[in-house]
């Protein structure tokens, strides 16, 4: 089938391109380790053309991108749309950058909200996944990652509000740059220590800065061996996240959207917390990009 759109998922670490047909279906996909932070001297056009310049030449179709490419560290900053945020608002605020003469990339804006604590929150990239995940009004969606997002959906597919938890980043910092990692041996899965960590985090979420130190003392006292400590710390941090989120926003069920292995960890932890889970179907990012492109008039879906 004839191509209708080139959809770009351009994050901090990776660059992914999808060639979509007139129904938004995938014709071909490519990827490169050319995330926003890895592009030298801001040569974004060169990086994109190296990955899919032949698609641009051959198909002459619109290009759309979401993710950190629209951040201040990216190609050009796209504005944040205020919540409740839906497709019409995003489509009306696409930012255009020239890839080369005759080829323009349309960057999807991120979204922002103010939490019940009065603190600003932002997301960039995840909003497009949410719009492509087929979520219903009232659904809560959890997107695990470096900065995990908990998002609540409203009417007409709008993102009503969301909260960010720096769970993945804290894990990386604590294990790679802190004393907690000194006793750890990585590479061996220990589900039982992960579960124990989750239970501790859930029970002690009000004492987060104290309880995280258990990932060191459990090793010093010989309660957990070095191979089990990484999963123990992971469980503690995820347990803290879940307890914090559900204390303010009680949830009976959530939808998980993201990396399969990481979603599996959250499934386990949420189950321990008594929260039911389901998985969003694959391809939410490109479906969301396709829906934004349709709303903006960049693509037209065949009957």
BABATOR-431151 format. One line per 5 residues: number of its first residue (from 1); their letters; for each residue x, y, z of C-alpha. Coordinates in nm, 3 decimals. Example, Ala and Ser with C-alpha at 12.3 -4.5 7.8 and 13.67 -1.06 7.14 Angstrom:
BEGIN
1> AS> 1.230,-0.450,0.780  1.367,-0.106,0.714
//
This chain:
BEGIN
1> XXXXX> 0.000,0.000,0.000  0.114,0.355,-0.073  0.290,0.542,0.210  0.110,0.837,0.370  0.325,0.949,0.665
6> XXXXX> 0.671,0.921,0.818  0.638,0.908,1.197  0.944,0.981,1.411  0.981,0.880,1.776  1.287,1.078,1.887
11> XXXXX> 1.376,1.049,2.252  1.676,1.108,2.472  1.854,0.786,2.377  1.702,0.653,2.055  1.569,0.759,1.718
16> XXXXX> 1.295,0.548,1.558  1.123,0.603,1.226  0.806,0.438,1.096  0.669,0.451,0.742  0.289,0.438,0.764
21> XXXXX> 0.027,0.355,0.503  -0.307,0.526,0.439  -0.467,0.341,0.734  -0.185,0.426,0.973  -0.048,0.073,0.941
26> XXXXX> 0.323,0.003,0.956  0.499,-0.050,0.622  0.856,-0.038,0.751  1.043,0.060,1.068  1.400,0.167,1.135
31> XXXXX> 1.595,0.276,1.441  1.933,0.418,1.534  2.115,0.501,1.860  2.084,0.868,1.769  1.881,1.009,2.054
36> XXXXX> 1.862,1.383,2.113  2.156,1.380,2.355  2.374,1.183,2.113  2.345,1.413,1.810  2.673,1.609,1.776
41> XXXXX> 2.659,1.986,1.731  2.278,1.977,1.697  2.300,1.826,1.349  1.948,1.688,1.371  1.872,1.713,1.001
46> XXXXX> 2.178,1.504,0.918  2.080,1.238,1.173  1.726,1.214,1.038  1.833,1.205,0.673  2.088,0.934,0.751
51> XXXXX> 1.811,0.716,0.894  1.529,0.775,0.647  1.639,1.021,0.379  1.555,0.765,0.110  1.194,0.747,0.238
56> XXXXX> 1.169,1.124,0.210  1.303,1.115,-0.146  1.092,0.821,-0.258  0.756,0.889,-0.096  0.740,1.270,-0.052
61> XXXXX> 0.494,1.237,0.240  0.455,1.453,0.553  0.678,1.394,0.854  0.567,1.411,1.218  0.776,1.365,1.534
66> XXXXX> 0.715,1.339,1.906  0.942,1.308,2.206  1.242,1.499,2.336  1.320,1.630,1.988  1.074,1.906,2.081
71> XXXXX> 1.248,1.990,2.410  1.492,2.274,2.478  1.771,2.023,2.419  1.614,1.915,2.091  1.581,2.054,1.741
76> XXXXX> 1.330,2.324,1.830  1.126,2.366,2.145  0.757,2.290,2.099  0.518,2.455,2.347  0.347,2.268,2.628
81> XXXXX> -0.030,2.236,2.592  -0.219,2.280,2.920  -0.430,1.995,3.058  -0.694,1.883,2.988  -0.501,1.820,2.665
86> XXXXX> -0.642,1.648,2.358  -0.570,1.599,1.990  -0.718,1.928,1.862  -0.497,2.141,2.088  -0.185,1.942,2.001
91> XXXXX> -0.257,1.945,1.628  -0.305,2.322,1.631  0.036,2.382,1.792  0.269,2.165,1.584  0.612,2.323,1.538
96> XXXXX> 0.759,2.313,1.186  1.130,2.269,1.110  1.287,2.228,0.769  1.474,1.902,0.719  1.585,2.005,0.372
101> XXXXX> 1.419,2.205,0.094  1.076,2.056,0.032  1.074,1.843,0.348  0.926,1.979,0.672  0.912,1.798,1.008
106> XXXXX> 0.610,1.870,1.231  0.692,1.835,1.602  0.414,1.745,1.847  0.401,1.966,2.159  0.432,1.824,2.508
111> XXXXX> 0.168,1.880,2.777  0.172,2.040,3.124  -0.042,2.047,3.433  -0.040,2.164,3.793  -0.079,1.892,4.054
116> XXXXX> -0.290,1.893,4.367  0.028,2.002,4.547  0.050,2.315,4.332  0.366,2.189,4.156  0.407,2.207,3.780
121> XXXXX> 0.447,1.881,3.589  0.533,1.814,3.223  0.556,1.528,2.978  0.693,1.510,2.626  0.639,1.202,2.412
126> XXXXX> 0.419,1.008,2.651  0.116,1.221,2.558  0.132,1.085,2.203  0.140,0.729,2.340  -0.164,0.803,2.555
131> XXXXX> -0.359,0.936,2.256  -0.276,0.617,2.068  -0.349,0.369,2.347  -0.728,0.354,2.311  -0.793,0.462,2.669
136> XXXXX> -1.139,0.549,2.801  -1.252,0.839,3.017  -1.165,0.768,3.378  -0.879,0.531,3.295  -0.549,0.559,3.480
141> XXXXX> -0.244,0.473,3.271  0.102,0.409,3.415  0.401,0.454,3.184  0.708,0.310,3.362  1.047,0.449,3.271
146> XXXXX> 1.329,0.679,3.373  1.058,0.928,3.468  0.748,0.719,3.530  0.416,0.886,3.450  0.074,0.825,3.604
151> XXXXX> -0.190,0.980,3.378  -0.568,1.008,3.415  -0.785,1.034,3.105  -1.091,1.254,3.059  -1.364,1.287,2.801
156> XXXXX> -1.290,1.298,2.427  -0.952,1.131,2.475  -0.806,1.422,2.669  -0.527,1.378,2.924  -0.693,1.523,3.232
161> XXXXX> -0.392,1.529,3.466  -0.073,1.337,3.538  0.213,1.296,3.785  0.581,1.218,3.731  0.797,0.992,3.950
166> XXXXX> 1.175,0.986,3.894  1.195,0.617,3.991  1.415,0.494,3.708  1.655,0.787,3.728  1.695,0.746,4.104
171> XXXXX> 1.770,0.377,4.056  2.043,0.461,3.804  2.195,0.733,4.021  2.191,0.525,4.338  2.342,0.215,4.179
176> XXXXX> 2.599,0.384,3.955  2.705,0.691,4.151  2.618,0.618,4.515  2.736,0.395,4.795  2.435,0.164,4.761
181> XXXXX> 2.580,0.016,4.444  2.911,-0.080,4.605  2.775,-0.401,4.754  2.569,-0.503,4.450  2.636,-0.770,4.188
186> XXXXX> 2.430,-0.718,3.873  2.297,-0.956,3.613  2.101,-1.211,3.818  1.724,-1.183,3.852  1.597,-1.234,4.206
191> XXXXX> 1.216,-1.208,4.206  1.189,-1.289,4.575  1.406,-0.993,4.678  1.217,-0.767,4.439  0.891,-0.868,4.607
196> XXXXX> 1.041,-0.804,4.950  1.156,-0.459,4.839  0.812,-0.376,4.701  0.647,-0.470,5.030  0.890,-0.254,5.225
201> XXXXX> 0.840,0.044,4.992  0.462,0.011,5.007  0.463,-0.004,5.386  0.711,0.280,5.442  0.639,0.531,5.167
206> XXXXX> 0.629,0.811,5.422  0.991,0.733,5.518  1.142,0.712,5.169  1.484,0.865,5.240  1.528,0.631,5.536
211> XXXXX> 1.395,0.309,5.391  1.606,0.327,5.072  1.912,0.278,5.294  1.786,-0.075,5.361  1.934,-0.165,5.021
216> XXXXX> 2.274,-0.120,5.188  2.211,-0.249,5.538  2.043,-0.565,5.409  2.372,-0.645,5.238  2.595,-0.543,5.528
221> XXXXX> 2.398,-0.761,5.771  2.393,-1.056,5.533  2.014,-1.062,5.495  2.040,-1.035,5.114  2.334,-1.143,4.902
226> XXXXX> 2.498,-0.906,4.646  2.308,-1.066,4.355  1.974,-0.992,4.522  2.038,-0.629,4.617  1.970,-0.469,4.275
231> XXXXX> 1.621,-0.619,4.261  1.567,-0.532,4.627  1.639,-0.165,4.560  1.426,-0.171,4.245  1.137,-0.314,4.444
236> XXXXX> 1.173,-0.054,4.719  1.166,0.236,4.472  0.873,0.101,4.270  0.686,0.027,4.592  0.745,0.384,4.708
241> XXXXX> 0.615,0.517,4.376  0.299,0.307,4.382  0.225,0.386,4.746  0.277,0.758,4.690  0.055,0.768,4.381
246> XXXXX> -0.226,0.557,4.522  -0.227,0.735,4.858  -0.336,1.054,4.679  -0.533,0.887,4.400  -0.671,0.545,4.508
251> XXXXX> -0.682,0.308,4.212  -0.856,-0.027,4.167  -0.698,-0.086,3.826  -0.447,0.071,3.587  -0.331,0.025,3.230
256> XXXXX> 0.041,-0.030,3.177  0.209,0.118,2.871  0.578,0.080,2.788  0.873,-0.158,2.781  0.763,-0.519,2.828
261> XXXXX> 1.016,-0.614,3.098  0.960,-0.299,3.298  0.583,-0.330,3.271  0.623,-0.684,3.406  0.791,-0.546,3.719
266> XXXXX> 0.509,-0.298,3.769  0.250,-0.573,3.716  0.407,-0.768,4.000  0.437,-0.466,4.228  0.086,-0.340,4.159
271> XXXXX> -0.049,-0.689,4.222  0.118,-0.690,4.563  -0.047,-0.352,4.626  -0.387,-0.496,4.533  -0.422,-0.302,4.206
276> XXXXX> -0.542,-0.484,3.894  -0.353,-0.426,3.569  -0.392,-0.467,3.197  -0.146,-0.396,2.916  -0.201,-0.140,2.643
281> XXXXX> -0.162,-0.291,2.298  0.163,-0.247,2.106  0.213,0.042,1.867  0.060,0.319,2.080  0.327,0.570,1.977
286> XXXXX> 0.272,0.542,1.602  -0.107,0.525,1.646  -0.092,0.847,1.847  0.126,1.015,1.587  -0.113,0.902,1.313
291> XXXXX> -0.409,1.045,1.504  -0.234,1.381,1.553  -0.144,1.388,1.183  -0.506,1.320,1.086  -0.630,1.593,1.320
296> XXXXX> -0.378,1.840,1.174  -0.466,1.752,0.815  -0.120,1.614,0.741  -0.263,1.275,0.653  -0.596,1.156,0.523
301> XXX> -0.724,0.811,0.613  -0.860,0.598,0.332  -1.211,0.460,0.371
//
